[in-house]
């Protein structure tokens, strides 16, 4: 027998109903929670509080509920798709008694996810029994704010959202929008990673106070979310993800925003290593001679072992790697030696494009969490044609990150020298005659 649950999630209305019954009686009181089990989470969506007439025996230290009442209630819950997930009774001690443990071990034979609960000194505690007594975390969720979205994916979907941890790598225009919208939707926890500070030029596409200019982006976003949605946990790391990679272990989903290849490749490898779902969001605008030639972006969902990874689709541009990694001094040396400009140009950016791609990404994130619709693993947005395309992509059998070849320790073939990357090919001169 193994109980995998590490958290029980209870709607505030169910929790209040249970607490009111447990604390307002001098006699021993029983409360039974019903719901669903999703992975390591127990999601409560109903509570049964027996009335006084339902008890066959009820004293200050002992109770028995009429079996007919329990059978009727269990049938009603099973018809709704629920199962019994926990029972709680008022208790004179802060831990379960031996008698309680023996009774609950018998219940576990029928309901393997059953948690044992006690109400002592005004406090509710839950325990699992598979390896001795171990207390289980609980989270109480107020569902009033989420009425409109629960009409799409239900109460269970909301409880899943409210217990999911999302890591946002980069908190620029797009990912800041994703952070604020996920907070509004009641996401459980956000993990923000970005080394940069806000600049005045960021304020054309993200709603931040003017006084936040010059402040670290992650601390600014954390403060704004805390002020408006204090129920959402936020961890903020002013650092490059390469410096704090361990924070990804605490996430359920990784959302990658930065447009540089090195960060995306690193996050892709970490997602594969940790078996975490990753969502890559990218946007781009190409302007030539004052005219927009290209505008759009993409959203890719990577499910390790099931879908193509980021590197299956996106190949390395060696010149771009040099542009991202070399110091200004090295770039100047290369420019003088090879005539190649490796300086990073300021990219054009507009709020309408960021918001569309953030919305497309959030839609996939919510589908991943709640399961209300099938996930689209790769989609492309063409802003100039006002179209969103679903693109069917396949795993690359030679992918350096997720294929069997990626496990090889041999030196990769085709390693290039600096001169091979940067020297422009010379055209052959025509022979006279």
C-alpha positions as CSV (number, residue, x, y, z in Angstrom):
1,X,0.0,0.0,0.0
2,X,1.4,3.4,-1.0
3,X,-0.3,6.8,-0.5
4,X,1.2,9.2,-3.0
5,X,-0.7,12.3,-1.9
6,X,1.4,15.2,-0.7
7,X,-1.4,17.8,-0.6
8,X,-5.2,18.0,0.0
9,X,-6.9,20.9,-1.7
10,X,-10.2,22.1,-0.2
11,X,-12.6,24.8,-1.4
12,X,-13.1,27.4,1.2
13,X,-16.9,26.8,1.4
14,X,-16.3,23.0,2.1
15,X,-13.6,23.9,4.7
16,X,-15.9,26.3,6.5
17,X,-18.8,23.9,6.6
18,X,-16.5,21.2,8.1
19,X,-14.9,23.6,10.7
20,X,-18.3,25.0,11.8
21,X,-19.6,21.5,12.4
22,X,-16.4,20.3,14.3
23,X,-16.1,23.3,16.6
24,X,-19.7,23.9,17.5
25,X,-20.5,20.7,19.2
26,X,-19.5,19.3,22.6
27,X,-20.0,15.8,21.3
28,X,-17.6,13.9,19.0
29,X,-18.3,14.9,15.4
30,X,-17.5,13.2,12.0
31,X,-16.9,15.0,8.7
32,X,-16.2,13.1,5.4
33,X,-14.6,14.8,2.4
34,X,-15.3,13.6,-1.2
35,X,-13.5,14.5,-4.4
36,X,-11.0,13.3,-7.0
37,X,-7.4,12.2,-7.0
38,X,-5.1,13.7,-9.6
39,X,-1.5,12.6,-9.4
40,X,-0.2,13.5,-5.9
41,X,-3.1,15.9,-5.2
42,X,-6.3,15.1,-3.5
43,X,-9.0,17.6,-4.7
44,X,-12.1,18.0,-2.5
45,X,-15.3,19.2,-4.1
46,X,-17.9,18.1,-1.5
47,X,-18.2,17.5,2.2
48,X,-20.7,15.4,4.2
49,X,-21.6,16.4,7.7
50,X,-24.0,13.9,9.4
51,X,-26.9,15.4,11.3
52,X,-27.4,14.4,14.9
53,X,-30.2,12.0,13.9
54,X,-27.8,10.2,11.6
55,X,-25.6,9.0,14.5
56,X,-26.4,5.6,16.1
57,X,-24.0,6.4,19.0
58,X,-22.6,9.8,19.8
59,X,-20.8,10.7,23.0
60,X,-17.9,13.1,23.8
61,X,-15.3,10.3,23.0
62,X,-17.1,7.9,20.6
63,X,-19.4,7.9,17.6
64,X,-21.1,5.5,15.2
65,X,-23.0,6.7,12.1
66,X,-26.0,4.7,10.8
67,X,-24.7,2.5,8.0
68,X,-27.8,3.2,5.8
69,X,-27.0,6.9,5.9
70,X,-23.4,6.3,4.9
71,X,-24.4,4.0,2.0
72,X,-26.9,6.5,0.6
73,X,-24.3,9.3,0.8
74,X,-21.5,7.2,-0.8
75,X,-23.9,6.2,-3.6
76,X,-24.7,9.9,-4.2
77,X,-21.1,10.8,-4.4
78,X,-20.1,7.9,-6.6
79,X,-22.9,9.0,-9.1
80,X,-21.1,12.4,-9.3
81,X,-17.8,10.7,-10.1
82,X,-16.4,11.4,-6.6
83,X,-14.6,9.0,-4.2
84,X,-14.0,9.2,-0.5
85,X,-10.7,11.0,0.1
86,X,-10.6,11.9,3.8
87,X,-12.5,11.7,7.1
88,X,-12.1,14.0,10.1
89,X,-13.4,13.7,13.6
90,X,-13.0,15.9,16.7
91,X,-10.2,14.6,18.9
92,X,-9.0,15.1,22.5
93,X,-5.3,14.6,21.4
94,X,-3.1,16.3,18.7
95,X,-2.4,12.9,17.0
96,X,-4.4,9.9,15.9
97,X,-5.0,7.2,18.5
98,X,-4.1,3.5,17.9
99,X,-7.8,2.8,17.5
100,X,-8.1,5.5,14.9
101,X,-5.1,4.1,13.0
102,X,-6.5,0.6,13.0
103,X,-9.9,1.8,11.7
104,X,-8.3,3.9,9.0
105,X,-6.1,1.1,7.8
106,X,-9.2,-0.9,7.2
107,X,-10.7,2.0,5.2
108,X,-7.5,2.2,3.1
109,X,-8.2,-1.3,1.8
110,X,-11.4,0.1,0.1
111,X,-10.2,3.7,-0.6
112,X,-6.4,3.6,-1.1
113,X,-6.1,7.4,-1.2
114,X,-7.9,7.9,2.1
115,X,-6.4,10.5,4.5
116,X,-7.0,10.4,8.2
117,X,-7.9,13.7,9.8
118,X,-8.4,15.1,13.3
119,X,-9.7,18.3,14.7
120,X,-7.9,19.3,17.8
121,X,-7.8,22.7,19.6
122,X,-9.4,24.5,16.7
123,X,-7.0,23.1,14.1
124,X,-7.6,20.6,11.3
125,X,-4.8,18.1,10.4
126,X,-4.5,15.4,7.8
127,X,-2.3,12.3,7.9
128,X,-1.3,9.5,5.6
129,X,-0.5,6.1,7.1
130,X,1.5,4.2,4.4
131,X,4.9,4.6,6.3
132,X,3.9,5.6,9.7
133,X,2.0,8.8,10.6
134,X,3.0,11.6,8.2
135,X,1.1,14.9,8.1
136,X,-0.1,16.1,4.7
137,X,-0.1,19.7,3.5
138,X,-3.5,21.4,3.0
139,X,-4.5,24.3,0.8
140,X,-7.7,26.2,1.1
141,X,-9.0,27.8,-2.1
142,X,-11.7,30.5,-2.3
143,X,-13.5,29.8,-5.5
144,X,-15.7,32.9,-5.7
145,X,-13.3,34.8,-8.0
146,X,-13.2,32.0,-10.6
147,X,-16.9,31.5,-11.3
148,X,-16.7,32.4,-15.0
149,X,-13.7,30.2,-15.8
150,X,-15.0,27.3,-13.8
151,X,-17.9,27.2,-16.2
152,X,-15.2,26.1,-18.8
153,X,-13.1,23.6,-16.9
154,X,-15.0,23.0,-13.7
155,X,-14.2,23.1,-10.0
156,X,-11.7,20.3,-10.2
157,X,-9.9,22.2,-13.0
158,X,-9.6,25.3,-10.8
159,X,-8.3,23.3,-7.9
160,X,-5.6,21.9,-10.2
161,X,-4.7,25.5,-11.4
162,X,-4.5,26.6,-7.8
163,X,-2.0,24.0,-6.9
164,X,0.3,24.2,-10.0
165,X,3.7,25.8,-9.9
166,X,4.8,27.6,-13.1
167,X,8.4,28.9,-13.7
168,X,8.7,31.9,-15.9
169,X,12.2,32.3,-17.4
170,X,12.5,35.9,-18.4
171,X,9.9,38.5,-17.2
172,X,9.9,40.8,-20.2
173,X,6.7,42.0,-22.0
174,X,5.3,38.6,-23.0
175,X,6.2,36.6,-19.8
176,X,5.1,39.5,-17.5
177,X,1.7,39.4,-19.2
178,X,1.6,35.6,-18.7
179,X,2.5,36.1,-15.0
180,X,-0.2,38.7,-14.4
181,X,-2.9,36.7,-16.2
182,X,-2.0,33.4,-14.5
183,X,-2.1,35.2,-11.1
184,X,-5.6,36.5,-12.0
185,X,-6.7,32.9,-12.9
186,X,-5.5,31.8,-9.4
187,X,-2.3,29.8,-10.3
188,X,-0.8,28.2,-7.2
189,X,2.8,29.5,-7.5
190,X,4.9,31.6,-9.9
191,X,8.7,31.2,-10.0
192,X,10.2,34.3,-11.7
193,X,13.7,34.3,-13.1
194,X,15.3,37.4,-14.8
195,X,18.5,39.3,-14.2
196,X,17.3,42.6,-15.7
197,X,15.7,45.8,-14.5
198,X,12.8,47.7,-16.1
199,X,13.6,50.4,-18.6
200,X,11.3,53.3,-19.6
201,X,11.1,51.7,-23.1
202,X,9.5,48.5,-21.6
203,X,6.5,50.5,-20.6
204,X,5.1,50.6,-24.1
205,X,4.0,47.0,-23.8
206,X,3.5,46.1,-20.1
207,X,1.5,47.9,-17.4
208,X,4.1,48.8,-14.7
209,X,4.2,52.0,-12.5
210,X,6.7,54.6,-13.7
211,X,8.4,54.5,-10.3
212,X,9.3,50.8,-11.0
213,X,11.7,51.9,-13.8
214,X,15.2,50.9,-12.7
215,X,13.9,48.2,-10.3
216,X,14.5,44.4,-10.9
217,X,11.8,43.1,-13.1
218,X,11.2,40.0,-10.9
219,X,10.7,42.1,-7.7
220,X,8.5,44.5,-9.4
221,X,6.2,41.8,-10.8
222,X,6.2,40.0,-7.4
223,X,5.1,43.2,-5.7
224,X,2.3,43.9,-8.2
225,X,0.9,40.4,-7.9
226,X,1.1,40.4,-4.1
227,X,-0.8,43.7,-4.0
228,X,-3.7,42.4,-6.2
229,X,-3.7,38.7,-5.7
230,X,-2.1,37.9,-2.3
231,X,-3.3,34.3,-2.5
232,X,-0.8,33.6,-5.3
233,X,2.7,32.6,-4.1
234,X,5.6,34.2,-5.9
235,X,9.3,33.3,-5.7
236,X,11.6,35.9,-7.4
237,X,15.2,35.3,-8.5
238,X,17.2,38.2,-10.0
239,X,19.6,36.0,-11.9
240,X,20.2,34.1,-15.1
241,X,18.5,30.7,-15.1
242,X,21.9,29.1,-15.6
243,X,22.8,30.5,-12.1
244,X,19.7,29.2,-10.3
245,X,18.8,26.1,-12.3
246,X,17.7,24.2,-9.2
247,X,14.6,26.3,-8.9
248,X,13.1,24.5,-11.9
249,X,12.8,21.3,-9.7
250,X,10.0,23.1,-7.8
251,X,8.0,23.8,-11.0
252,X,5.4,21.8,-12.8
253,X,5.6,23.8,-16.1
254,X,8.5,25.9,-17.4
255,X,7.6,28.9,-19.6
256,X,10.6,30.2,-21.6
257,X,10.4,33.7,-22.9
258,X,13.9,35.1,-23.8
259,X,14.7,35.2,-27.5
260,X,18.4,34.1,-27.2
261,X,19.2,30.6,-28.2
262,X,21.6,29.8,-25.3
263,X,18.8,30.4,-22.7
264,X,16.3,28.4,-24.7
265,X,18.7,25.5,-25.3
266,X,19.6,25.4,-21.6
267,X,15.9,25.4,-20.5
268,X,15.2,22.7,-23.1
269,X,17.9,20.5,-21.7
270,X,16.8,21.1,-18.1
271,X,13.2,20.3,-19.0
272,X,14.3,17.0,-20.6
273,X,16.5,16.2,-17.7
274,X,13.9,16.9,-15.0
275,X,11.0,15.5,-17.1
276,X,9.2,18.8,-16.8
277,X,6.8,20.2,-19.4
278,X,8.1,23.4,-21.1
279,X,6.4,26.0,-23.2
280,X,8.5,28.1,-25.5
281,X,7.1,31.5,-26.5
282,X,8.8,33.6,-29.2
283,X,7.9,36.8,-31.1
284,X,9.7,38.7,-33.9
285,X,9.3,41.7,-36.2
286,X,11.4,42.4,-39.2
287,X,11.5,46.0,-40.5
288,X,13.4,47.0,-43.6
289,X,13.6,50.5,-45.0
290,X,10.7,51.7,-42.7
291,X,8.4,48.9,-43.8
292,X,7.3,45.8,-41.8
293,X,8.4,42.7,-43.8
294,X,7.5,40.1,-41.2
295,X,5.7,40.0,-37.9
296,X,4.6,37.0,-35.8
297,X,5.8,34.3,-33.5
298,X,5.2,30.8,-32.2
299,X,4.3,28.7,-29.2
300,X,5.8,25.3,-28.7
301,X,4.8,22.8,-26.0
302,X,7.5,20.3,-25.1
303,X,6.4,17.1,-23.2
304,X,9.5,15.1,-22.6
305,X,9.4,11.7,-24.2
306,X,6.2,12.4,-26.1
307,X,6.7,15.5,-28.3
308,X,9.6,17.0,-30.3
309,X,11.8,19.1,-28.1
310,X,12.9,22.7,-28.8
311,X,16.1,21.5,-30.5
312,X,14.3,19.1,-32.8
313,X,12.9,22.1,-34.5
314,X,15.3,24.9,-34.0
315,X,18.9,24.5,-35.3
316,X,21.9,26.3,-33.9
317,X,23.1,29.4,-35.7
318,X,26.9,29.6,-34.7
319,X,27.1,33.3,-35.6
320,X,24.1,34.0,-33.3
321,X,25.8,32.0,-30.4
322,X,28.9,34.2,-30.8
323,X,26.7,37.3,-30.8
324,X,25.1,36.2,-27.5
325,X,28.3,35.1,-25.7
326,X,31.3,37.2,-26.7
327,X,32.4,40.3,-24.8
328,X,32.3,43.7,-26.5
329,X,36.1,43.5,-26.9
330,X,35.9,40.2,-28.6
331,X,33.2,41.4,-31.0
332,X,35.3,44.4,-31.9
333,X,38.3,42.1,-32.6
334,X,36.2,39.8,-34.9
335,X,34.7,42.8,-36.7
336,X,38.1,44.1,-37.5
337,X,39.5,40.7,-38.5
338,X,36.5,39.3,-40.5
339,X,34.3,42.3,-41.2
340,X,31.4,40.7,-39.4
341,X,29.1,42.7,-37.2
342,X,28.2,40.8,-34.0
343,X,26.6,43.6,-32.1
344,X,23.0,42.8,-30.9
345,X,20.5,45.3,-32.4
346,X,17.5,46.5,-30.4
347,X,14.6,44.5,-31.6
348,X,11.3,46.2,-32.5
349,X,8.4,45.2,-30.1
350,X,4.7,46.1,-29.9
351,X,2.1,45.2,-27.2
352,X,-0.4,43.7,-29.7
353,X,2.0,41.0,-30.8
354,X,3.2,40.2,-27.3
355,X,-0.4,39.9,-26.0
356,X,-1.5,37.6,-28.8
357,X,1.4,35.2,-28.2
358,X,1.0,35.4,-24.4
359,X,-2.7,34.6,-24.8
360,X,-1.9,31.6,-27.1
361,X,0.7,30.4,-24.5
362,X,-1.7,30.8,-21.6
363,X,-4.4,28.8,-23.5
364,X,-2.0,25.9,-23.8
365,X,-0.8,26.2,-20.2
366,X,-4.4,26.0,-19.0
367,X,-5.1,23.0,-21.2
368,X,-2.1,21.3,-19.9
369,X,-3.2,21.8,-16.3
370,X,-6.9,21.2,-16.5
371,X,-7.2,18.8,-19.4
372,X,-10.3,20.6,-20.8
373,X,-9.0,20.4,-24.4
374,X,-6.3,18.7,-26.5
375,X,-3.0,20.5,-26.3
376,X,-1.5,21.9,-29.5
377,X,2.2,21.2,-29.5
378,X,3.3,23.8,-32.1
379,X,1.4,26.8,-33.4
380,X,2.6,29.8,-35.5
381,X,1.0,33.2,-35.6
382,X,1.4,35.4,-38.7
383,X,0.4,38.9,-37.7
384,X,0.5,40.3,-41.3
385,X,-2.0,37.7,-42.5
386,X,-4.0,37.6,-39.2
387,X,-3.7,33.8,-39.0
388,X,-2.8,31.2,-36.5
389,X,-1.5,27.9,-37.9
390,X,-1.2,24.5,-36.2
391,X,2.0,23.0,-37.4
392,X,2.6,19.3,-37.3
393,X,6.2,18.6,-36.3
394,X,8.1,15.4,-35.8
395,X,11.0,14.4,-33.6
396,X,14.4,14.7,-35.1
397,X,16.1,11.3,-35.0
398,X,19.4,13.1,-34.8
399,X,18.4,15.7,-32.3
400,X,21.4,16.7,-30.1
401,X,19.1,16.9,-27.0
402,X,16.5,14.2,-27.0
403,X,17.5,11.5,-29.6
404,X,19.4,8.3,-28.7
405,X,22.5,10.0,-30.3
406,X,22.3,12.7,-27.7
407,X,23.4,10.1,-25.1
408,X,26.7,9.5,-26.9
409,X,29.9,10.8,-25.4
410,X,31.7,11.0,-28.7
411,X,32.9,14.4,-30.0
412,X,30.3,15.8,-32.3
413,X,31.1,15.7,-36.0
414,X,31.6,18.9,-37.9
415,X,33.0,21.1,-35.1
416,X,33.9,24.4,-36.7
417,X,36.7,26.8,-36.1
418,X,36.1,30.6,-35.7
419,X,37.3,31.3,-39.2
420,X,34.9,28.8,-40.7
421,X,32.0,30.4,-39.0
422,X,32.9,34.0,-39.8
423,X,34.7,34.0,-43.1
424,X,32.4,34.7,-46.0
425,X,32.7,32.2,-48.8
426,X,34.6,33.6,-51.8
427,X,33.2,33.3,-55.2
428,X,35.4,31.5,-57.8
429,X,36.8,33.8,-60.5
430,X,35.8,33.1,-64.0
431,X,38.7,32.0,-66.3
432,X,39.3,34.2,-69.3
433,X,39.3,32.9,-72.8
